[in-house]
Amino acid sequence: MYERKILPNLNCGLDLIGEVLYGKWKIRLLWFINEGHQRPSDLQRKIPDASRRVLNIQLKELEDHDLVTKKIYPVVPPKVEYSLTEFGKTLIPVLSALGQWGDENEEHLRSVILKRLDLGSQ
């Protein structure tokens, strides 16, 4: 199991948010769970670039941070569903505002990202 060598700095809200949401797919997972995509296979279809293993790890971290709950139904084969906790639901307006900012600045953000990628390939 991975063990951190450097403890995180948790002295301000931004540090705390970064610690909880750090992970390539976490914001998308929260968004899709909020939209009603609760089964792991649904989430995998919504995020095909992510491996099942990485999604499971990030879902577990979101669960550990009390943002999502996992319900396992006692059937064969096992059925699993994720849902947002009340605490997790409070994050959705923040994610929505970030998404809106990204939409409003899409052209500029895309150009600086592509410029950075072009510089990195030379």
GROMACS elastic network, one bead per residue, 0.5 to 0.9 nm:
[ bonds ]
;  ai    aj funct       b0    kb
    4     7     6  0.65571   500
    4     8     6  0.87544   500
    8    15     6  0.81122   500
    8    16     6  0.88988   500
    8    19     6  0.75048   500
    9    12     6  0.81978   500
    9    15     6  0.64008   500
    9    16     6  0.80471   500
    9    19     6  0.87527   500
   10    13     6  0.76724   500
   10    14     6  0.84653   500
   10    15     6  0.53656   500
   10    16     6  0.55098   500
   10    19     6  0.81142   500
   11    14     6  0.85498   500
   11    15     6  0.66421   500
   11    16     6  0.76233   500
   12    15     6  0.54041   500
   12    16     6  0.64170   500
   12    17     6  0.88333   500
   13    16     6  0.50382   500
   13    17     6  0.61231   500
   13    18     6  0.84928   500
   14    17     6  0.51068   500
   14    18     6  0.60249   500
   14    19     6  0.85247   500
   15    18     6  0.50926   500
   15    19     6  0.61665   500
   15    20     6  0.87296   500
   16    19     6  0.51232   500
   16    20     6  0.63018   500
   16    21     6  0.86110   500
   17    20     6  0.51592   500
   17    21     6  0.58920   500
   17    22     6  0.79507   500
   18    21     6  0.52618   500
   18    22     6  0.52912   500
   19    22     6  0.54988   500
   19    23     6  0.89270   500
   20    23     6  0.85253   500
   20    26     6  0.88364   500
   20    61     6  0.79743   500
   20    62     6  0.73922   500
   20    65     6  0.66799   500
   21    24     6  0.86018   500
   21    25     6  0.88659   500
   21    26     6  0.60060   500
   21    27     6  0.67014   500
   21    62     6  0.80977   500
   22    25     6  0.86335   500
   22    26     6  0.71985   500
   22    27     6  0.87224   500
   23    26     6  0.55791   500
   23    27     6  0.80812   500
   23    58     6  0.70071   500
   24    27     6  0.77025   500
   24    28     6  0.84395   500
   24    50     6  0.88901   500
   24    58     6  0.87573   500
   25    28     6  0.53734   500
   25    29     6  0.60356   500
   25    30     6  0.87135   500
   25    47     6  0.80418   500
   25    50     6  0.76223   500
   25    54     6  0.85315   500
   25    55     6  0.72676   500
   25    58     6  0.72905   500
   26    30     6  0.61918   500
   26    31     6  0.85681   500
   26    55     6  0.83436   500
   26    58     6  0.62558   500
   26    59     6  0.74663   500
   26    61     6  0.88770   500
   26    62     6  0.74506   500
   27    30     6  0.52330   500
   27    31     6  0.61998   500
   27    32     6  0.86776   500
   27    95     6  0.73881   500
   28    32     6  0.60291   500
   28    33     6  0.84270   500
   28    46     6  0.88988   500
   28    47     6  0.80449   500
   29    32     6  0.52483   500
   29    33     6  0.60151   500
   29    34     6  0.84448   500
   29    37     6  0.89292   500
   29    43     6  0.70526   500
   29    46     6  0.89167   500
   29    47     6  0.83942   500
   29    55     6  0.82528   500
   29    58     6  0.84875   500
   29    59     6  0.76103   500
   30    33     6  0.52232   500
   30    34     6  0.61313   500
   30    35     6  0.86945   500
   30    59     6  0.89557   500
   30    62     6  0.84275   500
   30    67     6  0.81249   500
   30    68     6  0.79225   500
   30    83     6  0.88398   500
   30    84     6  0.74673   500
   30    88     6  0.79398   500
   30    89     6  0.89255   500
   30    91     6  0.86755   500
   30    92     6  0.78427   500
   30    95     6  0.88581   500
   31    34     6  0.51248   500
   31    35     6  0.63346   500
   31    36     6  0.89470   500
   31    37     6  0.89958   500
   31    92     6  0.71484   500
   31    95     6  0.76920   500
   31    96     6  0.86678   500
   32    36     6  0.64724   500
   32    37     6  0.54881   500
   32    38     6  0.77763   500
   32    42     6  0.89972   500
   32    43     6  0.70824   500
   32    46     6  0.77412   500
   33    36     6  0.51741   500
   33    38     6  0.53258   500
   33    39     6  0.86101   500
   33    43     6  0.78360   500
   33    68     6  0.85743   500
   33    82     6  0.68834   500
   33    83     6  0.60788   500
   33    84     6  0.68166   500
   34    37     6  0.72746   500
   34    38     6  0.83119   500
   34    83     6  0.72747   500
   34    84     6  0.65852   500
   34    89     6  0.77077   500
   34    92     6  0.77552   500
   35    38     6  0.85237   500
   36    39     6  0.89537   500
   36    83     6  0.80862   500
   37    40     6  0.82592   500
   37    41     6  0.89278   500
   37    42     6  0.56855   500
   37    43     6  0.61945   500
   37    46     6  0.84595   500
   37    81     6  0.87423   500
   37    82     6  0.82503   500
   37    83     6  0.87329   500
   38    41     6  0.85017   500
   38    42     6  0.66917   500
   38    43     6  0.69909   500
   38    80     6  0.81516   500
   38    81     6  0.50173   500
   38    83     6  0.62695   500
   39    42     6  0.51822   500
   39    43     6  0.64137   500
   39    44     6  0.86923   500
   39    79     6  0.80054   500
   39    80     6  0.60731   500
   39    82     6  0.64400   500
   40    43     6  0.50855   500
   40    44     6  0.60926   500
   40    45     6  0.86651   500
   40    52     6  0.82722   500
   40    55     6  0.83156   500
   40    56     6  0.81551   500
   40    80     6  0.71193   500
   40    81     6  0.70797   500
   40    82     6  0.78648   500
   41    45     6  0.62418   500
   41    46     6  0.86763   500
   41    52     6  0.87453   500
   42    45     6  0.51654   500
   42    46     6  0.62976   500
   42    47     6  0.87260   500
   43    46     6  0.50141   500
   43    47     6  0.61620   500
   43    48     6  0.83844   500
   43    55     6  0.82807   500
   44    47     6  0.51297   500
   44    48     6  0.55812   500
   44    49     6  0.84190   500
   44    50     6  0.72288   500
   44    51     6  0.77567   500
   44    52     6  0.66940   500
   44    55     6  0.76263   500
   45    48     6  0.53399   500
   46    49     6  0.89975   500
   47    50     6  0.58382   500
   47    51     6  0.86713   500
   47    55     6  0.88658   500
   48    51     6  0.74427   500
   50    53     6  0.82410   500
   50    54     6  0.65032   500
   50    55     6  0.65401   500
   51    54     6  0.53318   500
   51    55     6  0.63100   500
   51    56     6  0.86370   500
   52    55     6  0.51116   500
   52    56     6  0.60836   500
   52    57     6  0.86333   500
   53    56     6  0.51193   500
   53    57     6  0.62397   500
   53    58     6  0.86880   500
   54    57     6  0.50585   500
   54    58     6  0.61443   500
   54    59     6  0.84566   500
   55    58     6  0.51579   500
   55    59     6  0.59465   500
   55    60     6  0.84536   500
   56    59     6  0.50557   500
   56    60     6  0.60665   500
   56    61     6  0.86202   500
   57    60     6  0.51157   500
   57    61     6  0.63092   500
   57    62     6  0.87513   500
   58    62     6  0.61935   500
   58    63     6  0.84960   500
   59    62     6  0.50302   500
   59    63     6  0.61101   500
   59    64     6  0.85789   500
   59    68     6  0.77048   500
   59    70     6  0.88255   500
   59    82     6  0.85894   500
   60    64     6  0.61049   500
   60    65     6  0.86317   500
   60    68     6  0.86488   500
   60    70     6  0.87509   500
   61    65     6  0.62084   500
   61    66     6  0.86789   500
   61    67     6  0.88817   500
   62    65     6  0.50733   500
   62    66     6  0.63871   500
   62    67     6  0.53572   500
   62    68     6  0.58234   500
   62    69     6  0.84116   500
   62    88     6  0.89074   500
   63    66     6  0.50909   500
   63    67     6  0.57518   500
   63    69     6  0.57100   500
   63    70     6  0.72932   500
   64    67     6  0.76641   500
   64    68     6  0.82201   500
   64    69     6  0.89611   500
   65    68     6  0.78838   500
   66    69     6  0.72243   500
   66    84     6  0.86264   500
   66    85     6  0.67532   500
   66    86     6  0.89367   500
   66    87     6  0.69303   500
   66    88     6  0.70014   500
   67    83     6  0.86016   500
   67    84     6  0.58783   500
   67    85     6  0.54242   500
   67    86     6  0.77899   500
   67    87     6  0.59391   500
   67    89     6  0.76818   500
   67    91     6  0.84947   500
   68    82     6  0.64365   500
   68    83     6  0.54355   500
   68    85     6  0.51550   500
   68    86     6  0.87327   500
   68    87     6  0.84769   500
   68    88     6  0.62935   500
   68    89     6  0.89893   500
   69    81     6  0.82775   500
   69    82     6  0.55730   500
   69    83     6  0.54349   500
   69    84     6  0.62317   500
   69    85     6  0.62193   500
   70    80     6  0.68523   500
   70    81     6  0.58087   500
   70    83     6  0.67424   500
   71    79     6  0.82408   500
   71    80     6  0.56492   500
   71    81     6  0.52752   500
   71    82     6  0.62998   500
   71    83     6  0.81969   500
   72    75     6  0.86572   500
   72    78     6  0.68682   500
   72    79     6  0.58076   500
   72    81     6  0.66592   500
   72    82     6  0.89457   500
   73    76     6  0.88065   500
   73    78     6  0.61939   500
   73    79     6  0.51740   500
   73    80     6  0.62787   500
   73    81     6  0.82909   500
   74    77     6  0.85079   500
   74    78     6  0.62557   500
   74    79     6  0.73342   500
   75    78     6  0.50963   500
   75    79     6  0.65444   500
   76    79     6  0.76257   500
   83    88     6  0.89201   500
   84    87     6  0.76483   500
   84    88     6  0.52077   500
   84    89     6  0.59541   500
   85    89     6  0.62143   500
   85    90     6  0.88253   500
   86    89     6  0.51305   500
   86    90     6  0.67654   500
   87    90     6  0.54337   500
   87    91     6  0.73358   500
   88    91     6  0.54612   500
   88    92     6  0.72910   500
   89    92     6  0.54928   500
   89    93     6  0.81325   500
   90    93     6  0.67285   500
   90    94     6  0.78260   500
   91    94     6  0.53136   500
   91    95     6  0.63594   500
   91    96     6  0.86914   500
   92    95     6  0.50513   500
   92    96     6  0.60118   500
   92    97     6  0.85894   500
   93    97     6  0.61508   500
   93    98     6  0.86413   500
   94    97     6  0.51341   500
   94    98     6  0.63107   500
   94    99     6  0.86582   500
   95    98     6  0.50331   500
   95    99     6  0.61015   500
   95   100     6  0.85484   500
   96    99     6  0.50434   500
   96   100     6  0.61251   500
   96   101     6  0.86107   500
   97   100     6  0.50496   500
   97   101     6  0.61796   500
   97   102     6  0.85994   500
   98   101     6  0.50954   500
   98   102     6  0.62107   500
   98   103     6  0.86600   500
   99   103     6  0.61556   500
   99   104     6  0.86145   500
  100   104     6  0.61071   500
  100   105     6  0.85624   500
  101   104     6  0.50961   500
  101   105     6  0.61659   500
  101   106     6  0.82424   500
  102   105     6  0.51731   500
  102   106     6  0.55071   500
  102   109     6  0.75856   500
  103   107     6  0.84538   500
  104   107     6  0.81626   500
  105   108     6  0.55416   500
  105   109     6  0.59977   500
  105   110     6  0.84351   500
  106   109     6  0.51884   500
  106   110     6  0.58827   500
  106   111     6  0.84959   500
  107   110     6  0.52385   500
  107   111     6  0.62131   500
  107   112     6  0.88075   500
  108   111     6  0.52114   500
  108   112     6  0.63341   500
  108   113     6  0.86061   500
  109   112     6  0.53424   500
  109   113     6  0.60882   500
  109   114     6  0.85337   500
  110   113     6  0.51792   500
  110   114     6  0.60622   500
  110   115     6  0.84770   500
  111   114     6  0.51834   500
  111   115     6  0.59947   500
  111   116     6  0.85543   500
  112   116     6  0.61018   500
  112   117     6  0.85935   500
  113   116     6  0.51533   500
  113   117     6  0.62681   500
  113   118     6  0.87040   500
  114   118     6  0.61147   500
  114   119     6  0.86194   500
  115   118     6  0.50956   500
  115   119     6  0.62592   500
  115   120     6  0.86235   500
  116   119     6  0.51739   500
  116   120     6  0.61934   500
  116   121     6  0.88441   500
  117   120     6  0.50540   500
  117   121     6  0.64108   500
  118   121     6  0.53610   500
  118   122     6  0.68820   500
  119   122     6  0.56172   500
